[in-house]
């Protein structure tokens, strides 16, 4: 049994690194938007994930947290297989090493937190993550809109998926102002995938929240949701025209226009993968490339294209059909187990985890999001303990 948690309890150093990772990332994206990929900031941005991986791996060694189980063994085996196939196919080393590091970041973060023998103050971590990320994204997004207003061309799209768990945490803690701030930042960030995933995840989670509330409180929750939606709808027409165009429907736009070319990514990658029986069976390995075929015949195709912004297609392409079935089977059993965690104080993690699974439909890799694997590790770690003075505010589930 764990010792009592006290307010003087220090942060877990890996948890601090994750807070820094998500607090600094929006500023690095902003500088890269101005300077492009050929600069020091872009190198730092690409290096931030390997730094997180190295930090977590080092602490796993120092604290002897490499206790393997059949889940971690399976995931490590699948990752090694992806590297082996990449070498066989002759993929570029910089590409398959980068892909493997992406994969391993999530797995090592998960292993670190599910093996944790130290009692972690999750409430303290989430409060810090909420404040720092909301401040960081507010500064960056405000700056982008100011530059746009002044006529400076800049890409409107800030990756803000960490705000998903921030939103659900503050909903459960009834810090509605912070939850509204995170929702607003997601809306105006220009990342429709994050917003769409949050809407779907919130609708599903709302059903379970309302089940635990009395009638009067259900009415209050529904009223608060209705008021938030009304405020967002009222704000949108006054927002930047480029932002409004991301959300409104017009008949002259195709599915590919709305998906920012990602529908073509899926079609192009799938067609090339299925055209070769060998890659269907054994996969293409980390760092695979394909030819991006534009729907408009007047535009030249792009060779050696690397991204498929639909996470569930990437494992079959990388690992092949048989190995990807093993990978998905492992993930299914893992998620099934962690969703059975009975601790009502961790409900926000389950809501966030479910939403990240939906969000995976709009991004490149399901397996490279550190906060997703961190909350999975905490949910999986059945030994995690809490004390009433740490989680001092009542939650929706306990009402």
C-alpha positions in Angstrom: 0.0 0.0 0.0 1.2 3.5 -0.8 2.2 6.0 1.8 0.0 9.1 2.2 0.4 11.7 -0.5 1.4 15.1 0.8 1.4 18.5 -0.8 5.2 18.6 -0.6 5.4 15.6 -2.8 7.7 16.4 -5.8 6.7 16.0 -9.4 7.9 12.9 -11.3 10.7 14.2 -13.5 9.3 12.4 -16.6 6.0 14.1 -15.9 7.7 17.5 -15.7 9.4 16.7 -19.1 6.0 15.9 -20.6 4.6 19.3 -19.3 7.6 21.1 -20.9 7.2 19.1 -24.1 3.7 20.3 -24.6 4.2 23.8 -23.3 7.2 24.5 -25.6 5.9 22.8 -28.7 3.4 25.5 -29.9 6.2 28.1 -29.8 8.5 25.9 -31.9 5.6 25.3 -34.4 5.1 29.0 -34.6 8.8 29.8 -35.4 8.9 27.0 -38.0 5.8 28.5 -39.7 7.8 31.6 -40.3 11.2 30.1 -41.1 10.3 26.8 -42.7 12.0 23.5 -42.1 15.6 24.4 -42.9 16.4 26.1 -39.6 17.5 25.3 -36.0 14.0 25.6 -34.6 12.7 22.9 -36.9 15.6 20.6 -35.8 14.7 21.3 -32.2 11.1 20.6 -32.9 11.9 17.2 -34.5 14.3 16.5 -31.7 11.9 17.2 -28.8 10.3 13.7 -29.1 13.6 11.8 -29.1 14.7 13.9 -26.1 11.5 12.9 -24.3 12.2 9.3 -25.3 15.8 9.5 -24.0 14.7 11.0 -20.7 12.0 8.4 -20.1 14.3 5.6 -21.1 17.0 6.8 -18.8 14.6 7.0 -15.8 13.3 3.5 -16.7 16.9 2.3 -16.3 17.6 4.3 -13.2 14.4 3.2 -11.4 14.5 -0.3 -12.7 11.1 0.1 -14.4 11.7 -2.3 -17.3 9.4 -5.0 -16.0 8.0 -6.6 -19.1 4.6 -8.2 -19.6 2.9 -9.8 -22.6 1.6 -6.5 -23.8 5.0 -4.7 -23.8 6.8 -7.7 -25.2 4.3 -7.9 -28.1 4.6 -4.1 -28.8 8.4 -4.2 -28.6 8.5 -7.3 -31.0 6.2 -5.5 -33.5 8.5 -2.4 -33.4 11.6 -4.5 -34.0 9.8 -6.2 -36.9 9.1 -2.8 -38.5 12.8 -1.9 -38.4 13.8 -5.3 -39.8 11.4 -5.0 -42.8 12.5 -1.4 -43.4 16.1 -2.6 -43.7 15.1 -5.4 -46.0 13.2 -2.9 -48.3 16.1 -0.5 -48.2 14.2 2.4 -46.7 16.2 5.5 -46.0 17.8 5.2 -42.5 16.8 8.7 -41.4 13.2 7.9 -42.3 12.9 4.4 -40.6 14.9 5.5 -37.6 12.6 8.5 -37.2 9.5 6.3 -37.5 10.9 3.8 -35.0 11.6 6.6 -32.5 8.1 7.8 -32.9 6.8 4.4 -32.2 9.1 3.8 -29.2 8.3 7.1 -27.6 4.7 6.1 -26.9 5.7 2.5 -25.8 8.5 3.6 -23.4 6.3 6.3 -21.9 3.6 3.8 -21.3 6.0 1.3 -19.8 7.4 3.9 -17.5 4.0 4.9 -16.0 2.5 1.4 -15.8 5.6 0.2 -14.0 5.7 3.1 -11.6 6.2 2.1 -8.0 6.2 5.8 -6.9 3.0 7.4 -5.9 2.4 10.2 -8.4 0.2 13.2 -7.6 -1.9 13.1 -10.8 -4.1 16.0 -9.7 -1.0 18.2 -9.2 0.4 17.1 -12.6 -2.9 17.8 -14.4 -3.3 21.3 -12.8 0.2 22.2 -14.0 -0.4 20.8 -17.5 -3.7 22.7 -17.7 -2.3 26.1 -16.7 0.9 25.9 -18.8 -0.6 24.6 -22.0 -3.6 26.9 -21.9 -1.2 29.9 -21.4 1.2 28.6 -24.1 -1.5 28.1 -26.7 -3.3 31.3 -25.9 0.0 33.3 -26.5 0.8 31.4 -29.8 -2.8 31.5 -31.3 -3.3 35.1 -30.3 0.0 36.0 -32.0 -1.0 34.1 -35.2 -4.3 36.0 -35.4 -2.6 39.3 -34.8 -0.2 38.5 -37.7 -3.0 37.5 -39.9 -4.9 40.7 -39.1 -1.8 42.7 -40.1 -1.6 40.8 -43.4 1.4 38.6 -42.6 0.9 35.2 -44.4 1.1 32.4 -41.8 -0.4 29.0 -41.6 -3.5 28.8 -39.4 -3.3 25.4 -37.7 -1.7 24.7 -34.3 -1.5 21.1 -33.2 -3.3 21.2 -29.8 -4.3 17.6 -29.1 -3.0 17.8 -25.5 -5.9 20.2 -24.8 -8.3 17.2 -25.1 -7.2 15.7 -21.8 -7.0 19.2 -20.3 -10.6 19.8 -21.3 -11.9 16.5 -19.8 -9.9 16.9 -16.6 -11.3 20.3 -15.9 -14.8 19.1 -16.7 -14.5 16.4 -14.1 -13.0 18.8 -11.6 -15.8 21.3 -12.4 -13.3 24.0 -13.4 -15.6 25.1 -16.2 -13.7 28.2 -17.1 -10.6 26.3 -17.8 -12.5 23.6 -19.8 -14.2 26.4 -21.8 -10.8 28.0 -22.5 -9.4 24.7 -23.7 -12.5 24.2 -25.9 -12.2 27.7 -27.4 -8.5 27.2 -28.1 -9.2 24.0 -29.9 -11.9 25.6 -32.0 -9.8 28.6 -33.1 -6.6 26.6 -33.5 -7.6 25.7 -37.0 -7.2 22.0 -36.4 -10.5 20.5 -37.4 -9.5 16.9 -36.5 -8.9 17.8 -32.8 -12.3 19.6 -32.7 -14.2 16.9 -34.5 -12.7 14.2 -32.2 -13.5 16.3 -29.1 -17.1 16.8 -30.2 -17.6 13.0 -30.8 -15.8 12.0 -27.6 -17.8 14.6 -25.5 -21.1 13.3 -26.9 -20.2 9.7 -25.9 -18.8 10.7 -22.5 -21.8 12.9 -21.8 -24.0 9.9 -21.7 -22.0 8.3 -19.0 -21.7 11.6 -17.1 -25.4 12.1 -17.0 -26.0 8.6 -15.7 -24.3 9.5 -12.4 -26.1 12.8 -11.9 -29.4 13.7 -10.3 -32.1 15.3 -12.4 -31.4 18.8 -11.2 -27.7 18.6 -11.9 -28.4 17.0 -15.3 -30.4 20.1 -16.2 -27.5 22.3 -15.1 -25.0 20.4 -17.1 -27.1 20.5 -20.3 -27.7 24.2 -19.8 -23.9 24.8 -19.4 -23.3 22.8 -22.6 -26.0 24.7 -24.5 -24.6 28.0 -23.3 -21.1 27.0 -24.4 -22.2 26.0 -27.8 -24.2 29.2 -28.2 -21.2 31.3 -27.3 -19.0 29.4 -29.7 -21.5 29.8 -32.5 -21.8 33.5 -31.7 -18.0 33.9 -31.8 -17.4 32.0 -35.0 -18.9 34.6 -37.5 -16.6 37.3 -36.0 -13.5 35.1 -36.3 -10.9 35.2 -39.0 -12.2 34.4 -42.5 -9.7 31.6 -43.0 -10.9 29.9 -39.7 -14.6 30.3 -40.7 -13.9 28.6 -44.1 -12.5 25.6 -42.3 -15.8 24.8 -40.7 -18.6 26.1 -43.1 -20.0 23.9 -45.9 -20.0 25.1 -49.5 -21.1 23.1 -52.5 -18.0 23.9 -54.5 -15.7 22.0 -52.1 -14.9 18.4 -52.5 -14.2 15.8 -49.7 -10.5 16.2 -50.5 -10.8 19.9 -50.0 -12.3 19.5 -46.6 -9.8 16.9 -45.6 -6.9 19.1 -46.7 -5.8 16.4 -49.2 -5.9 13.6 -46.6 -8.5 11.6 -48.4 -6.2 11.4 -51.4 -3.4 10.3 -49.0 -5.5 7.4 -47.9 -6.5 6.4 -51.4 -3.0 6.8 -52.8 -1.3 4.9 -49.9 -3.9 2.1 -49.9 -3.7 1.6 -53.7 0.1 1.4 -53.7 0.1 -0.9 -50.7 -2.4 -3.4 -52.1 -0.8 -3.4 -55.6 2.0 -5.6 -54.2 1.2 -8.8 -52.5 4.6 -8.9 -50.7 4.0 -5.6 -48.9 0.4 -6.7 -48.0 1.9 -9.8 -46.3 5.2 -8.6 -44.8 4.7 -4.8 -44.8 6.8 -1.9 -46.0 8.6 -1.1 -42.7 9.1 2.1 -40.9 9.9 5.0 -43.2 7.8 3.8 -46.0 7.0 6.1 -48.9 4.4 6.1 -51.7 3.3 8.2 -54.6 0.6 10.8 -53.8 -1.8 10.9 -56.7 -3.8 14.1 -57.1 -7.4 13.9 -58.1 -6.8 16.8 -60.5 -5.0 15.3 -63.5 -3.4 18.7 -64.3 -1.3 18.5 -61.1 1.8 16.3 -61.1 1.9 13.4 -58.7 4.3 13.6 -55.7 6.8 10.7 -55.4 8.3 9.6 -52.1 5.4 11.0 -50.1 5.7 10.0 -46.4 2.5 10.8 -44.5 -0.9 9.1 -44.2 -3.1 11.1 -41.9 -5.2 8.1 -40.9 -3.5 6.2 -38.1 -5.4 2.9 -38.6 -3.9 2.4 -42.1 -0.3 2.9 -41.1 0.2 -0.3 -39.1 -0.9 -2.6 -42.0 1.3 -0.7 -44.4 4.3 -0.8 -42.0 4.0 -4.2 -40.5 1.9 -6.1 -43.1 -1.5 -7.6 -42.5 -0.6 -10.6 -40.2 1.6 -8.6 -37.9 -0.7 -5.6 -37.8 -3.5 -8.0 -36.7 -1.3 -9.0 -33.8 -0.6 -5.3 -33.1 -4.3 -4.4 -33.1 -5.2 -7.4 -31.1 -2.7 -6.3 -28.4 -4.0 -2.8 -28.4 -7.7 -4.0 -28.2 -6.9 -6.2 -25.1 -4.8 -3.4 -23.6 -7.6 -0.8 -24.0 -10.2 -3.2 -22.8 -8.2 -3.8 -19.6 -7.5 -0.1 -18.9 -11.1 0.9 -19.4 -11.9 -1.5 -16.6 -10.0 0.6 -14.1 -12.6 1.2 -11.3 -11.1 4.4 -9.9 -13.8 7.1 -10.4 -11.1 9.8 -10.1 -9.6 8.6 -13.4 -12.8 8.9 -15.5 -11.4 12.0 -17.3 -8.5 9.8 -18.5 -11.0 7.2 -20.0 -12.9 10.0 -21.8 -9.6 11.5 -23.1 -8.3 8.0 -24.2 -11.5 7.3 -26.1 -11.3 10.7 -27.8 -7.7 10.2 -28.8 -8.7 6.9 -30.4 -11.2 8.9 -32.5 -8.6 11.6 -33.1 -6.3 8.9 -34.6 -8.6 9.0 -37.7 -7.2 12.4 -38.5 -3.5 12.1 -37.7 -0.4 10.2 -38.9 0.4 8.0 -35.9 -1.7 6.5 -33.2 1.4 5.3 -31.4 3.4 8.5 -31.1 1.4 10.7 -28.8 3.1 10.9 -25.4 0.1 12.1 -23.4 -2.1 9.4 -24.8 0.4 6.7 -23.7 1.0 8.3 -20.4 -2.7 8.2 -19.4 -2.9 4.6 -20.7 0.0 3.7 -18.4 -1.6 5.4 -15.4 -4.9 3.6 -16.1 -3.1 0.3 -16.5 -1.2 0.8 -13.3 -3.8 -0.6 -10.9 -1.6 0.2 -7.9 -2.1 4.0 -8.4 -3.4 5.5 -5.2 -5.2 8.8 -4.3 -6.0 10.7 -1.2 -9.0 12.9 -0.6 -7.0 16.0 0.2 -5.3 15.7 -3.1 -8.5 15.4 -5.1 -10.3 17.7 -2.9 -13.1 18.8 -5.3 -16.0 16.4 -6.0 -16.2 14.8 -9.4 -19.2 14.3 -11.7 -19.1 10.6 -11.0 -19.2 11.1 -7.2 -22.1 13.6 -7.3 
